[in-house]
Amino acid sequence: MKDLKAIRGLHHLQQLIDQGEHEHQDFKYLISDARKIARSISAFANNDGGRLLIGVKDNGTIAGVRSEEDLYMIEQAAERYCRPTVDIEFSAIKAGQGLVVFVASIPRAYERPVEVVEADGTLQAYYRVADENITAHPLMVAAWRHASATEGTLITTTAAEGAILARMRTTPGEGTTHHRLAIDCHLSHDAAADAITRLAALGLLQFTYDGHQFLITLPDNDTL
């Protein structure tokens, strides 16, 4: 990576910081663990993208970047621990008093999921919810894969999928679980999982985090 030239932009930086940490923004005082940062990259990429403000403490205090090694650590996280790798755009902002803050912009993944190679060699996808990186529901991951594999193909719904949609529309404002849908629709666990995966890939179902777990819900714009 070439050395970044810091530009003036303290007012803009402060506006970003004033937003706090949220679905598309995270503060990082320093980067010390590439795999942990890979989880943030995965979470943002699997949502709608986001940015890391490096050199900013959790409380919003500008501390400045200590070393350009932080940039290399993020690059290592994106290239070594993310599957597929993620291209990150970096910029640097002068924050006054000789301080510099790095901004790492993470794009939404064109093909999801972006997974992290964990210490035991397994792959795990993450998803950004509010200011947290949450382990993605297995059926979310399956739906992302299915959507990528079937893009542009004609898809018809099955009886199982029709039964699940009918059940969901009896209580449109509520979320439920895979297990509950299988019972309510008289489907096997595997048949329900397959139907939910296909419906989510089509955008007819979505996954909503309630603070404890992902629940299966209808999209906000579903009016049928």
C-alpha positions in Angstrom: 0.0 0.0 0.0 1.2 3.5 -0.8 1.5 6.0 2.1 -1.7 7.9 2.5 -1.6 11.7 2.4 -3.9 13.1 5.0 -6.3 15.8 3.9 -8.1 18.5 5.9 -11.6 17.5 7.0 -11.9 17.8 10.7 -15.5 19.3 10.4 -16.6 16.3 8.3 -14.8 13.9 10.6 -16.6 15.4 13.6 -19.9 15.0 11.9 -19.2 11.3 11.4 -18.2 10.9 15.0 -21.3 12.7 16.2 -23.3 10.0 14.6 -21.8 7.4 16.9 -21.3 3.8 16.2 -24.2 2.4 14.1 -25.1 -0.1 11.4 -22.6 1.4 9.0 -19.9 2.8 11.2 -17.5 1.6 13.9 -14.8 3.3 15.9 -11.4 1.6 16.4 -8.8 3.1 18.7 -6.2 0.8 17.3 -6.0 -2.5 15.3 -4.4 -5.3 17.2 -6.2 -8.4 15.9 -6.5 -9.0 12.1 -9.1 -11.8 12.5 -11.3 -9.7 14.8 -11.2 -6.9 12.2 -12.1 -9.5 9.5 -15.3 -10.1 11.4 -16.1 -6.4 11.1 -15.3 -6.4 7.4 -17.6 -9.5 7.0 -20.4 -7.9 8.9 -20.3 -4.7 6.9 -19.9 -6.4 3.6 -22.8 -8.8 4.2 -25.0 -5.8 5.1 -24.8 -2.6 3.0 -21.2 -1.7 3.6 -19.7 0.6 6.2 -16.6 2.3 7.5 -14.1 2.0 10.3 -12.8 5.2 11.8 -9.3 4.2 13.1 -7.8 6.4 15.7 -11.2 7.1 17.4 -12.0 5.7 20.8 -15.4 4.1 21.7 -16.6 7.3 23.4 -15.9 9.3 20.2 -12.6 10.9 21.4 -10.1 11.5 18.6 -6.9 9.8 19.7 -5.3 9.6 16.3 -3.6 6.7 14.6 -0.5 5.4 16.3 1.0 3.6 13.3 0.4 2.9 9.6 0.7 -0.7 10.6 -3.0 -0.4 11.4 -3.6 -0.1 7.6 -1.6 -3.2 6.9 -3.4 -5.1 9.6 -6.8 -4.3 8.0 -5.4 -5.3 4.5 -4.3 -8.6 6.0 -7.7 -9.1 7.6 -9.4 -8.5 4.2 -7.0 -10.7 2.2 -6.0 -13.4 4.6 -9.0 -14.0 6.7 -12.0 -13.0 4.5 -13.5 -15.4 1.9 -13.8 -14.0 -0.7 -11.3 -11.2 -0.2 -12.7 -7.7 0.2 -11.3 -4.5 -1.5 -11.1 -1.7 1.0 -10.7 1.9 0.2 -8.6 4.0 2.6 -8.4 7.7 3.3 -6.7 9.8 6.0 -8.1 13.0 7.6 -6.2 15.6 9.6 -7.8 15.8 13.0 -5.9 18.8 14.4 -3.0 18.9 16.9 -1.0 16.7 14.6 -3.5 13.8 14.8 -4.6 11.8 11.9 -7.6 9.4 11.6 -7.8 6.7 9.0 -11.1 5.9 7.3 -11.5 2.3 6.0 -14.5 2.1 3.7 -15.9 -1.4 3.2 -18.3 -1.9 0.2 -21.4 -4.1 0.2 -20.4 -7.5 -1.1 -21.5 -8.1 -4.7 -21.8 -11.8 -3.9 -22.6 -12.8 -0.3 -21.7 -14.3 2.0 -18.3 -12.9 3.0 -17.0 -15.3 5.6 -14.1 -15.3 8.0 -11.6 -18.0 8.4 -11.7 -18.7 12.1 -8.8 -20.0 14.3 -10.1 -23.6 14.0 -10.2 -23.3 10.2 -14.0 -23.1 9.9 -15.8 -20.4 7.9 -18.2 -18.0 9.7 -20.3 -15.2 8.2 -21.2 -12.1 10.2 -23.8 -9.4 9.8 -23.9 -5.8 11.1 -26.9 -5.0 13.4 -26.9 -1.5 15.0 -23.4 -1.3 16.5 -22.7 -5.0 16.8 -21.2 -7.7 14.5 -23.6 -10.7 14.8 -23.0 -14.2 13.7 -25.2 -14.7 10.7 -28.1 -17.1 10.9 -27.2 -20.3 8.9 -30.3 -19.9 6.8 -29.3 -16.3 6.0 -26.0 -17.7 4.7 -27.8 -20.4 2.7 -30.2 -17.8 1.2 -27.3 -15.6 0.1 -25.6 -18.6 -1.6 -28.9 -19.6 -3.2 -29.5 -16.1 -4.5 -26.1 -16.0 -6.1 -26.4 -19.4 -7.7 -29.9 -18.8 -9.1 -29.6 -15.2 -10.3 -31.4 -14.6 -13.5 -33.2 -18.0 -13.5 -37.0 -18.5 -13.5 -38.1 -19.8 -10.1 -41.5 -21.1 -9.1 -42.8 -21.6 -5.6 -43.5 -24.9 -4.1 -46.4 -26.0 -1.8 -44.1 -25.8 1.2 -43.2 -22.3 0.4 -46.8 -21.3 -0.2 -47.7 -22.8 3.2 -44.9 -20.8 4.9 -46.0 -17.5 3.3 -49.6 -18.1 4.2 -48.6 -18.8 7.8 -46.4 -15.7 8.0 -49.2 -13.5 6.7 -51.5 -14.5 9.5 -49.3 -12.5 11.9 -47.5 -10.1 9.5 -46.0 -7.9 12.2 -44.4 -10.8 14.2 -41.3 -12.8 13.7 -40.9 -16.5 14.2 -38.3 -19.3 14.1 -37.4 -22.0 11.7 -38.5 -24.6 14.2 -41.9 -22.9 14.8 -42.6 -22.6 11.1 -41.8 -26.3 10.6 -44.3 -27.3 13.3 -47.0 -24.8 12.2 -46.8 -25.8 8.5 -46.5 -29.5 9.2 -43.1 -29.7 7.5 -40.0 -31.6 8.3 -37.1 -29.6 9.6 -35.2 -30.0 6.4 -38.2 -29.1 4.2 -38.9 -26.0 6.1 -35.2 -25.0 5.9 -35.2 -25.4 2.2 -38.4 -23.4 1.7 -37.2 -20.6 4.0 -33.9 -20.4 2.2 -35.6 -20.1 -1.2 -38.1 -17.5 0.0 -35.4 -15.4 1.6 -33.3 -15.6 -1.6 -36.3 -14.2 -3.5 -36.7 -11.4 -0.9 -40.1 -12.8 0.2 -38.8 -13.4 3.7 -36.1 -11.7 5.7 -34.2 -12.2 9.0 -34.6 -9.6 11.8 -32.4 -9.5 14.9 -34.5 -9.0 18.1 -31.5 -8.4 20.4 -31.1 -12.1 21.2 -31.6 -14.1 17.9 -32.5 -13.7 14.3 -36.3 -14.2 13.6 -37.9 -14.9 10.3 -40.1 -12.0 9.2 -41.9 -10.7 6.2 -40.3 -7.8 4.4 -41.5 -4.3 5.5 -43.1 -3.7 2.1 -45.0 -7.0 2.1 -48.7 -6.1 1.7 -50.1 -9.3 0.2 
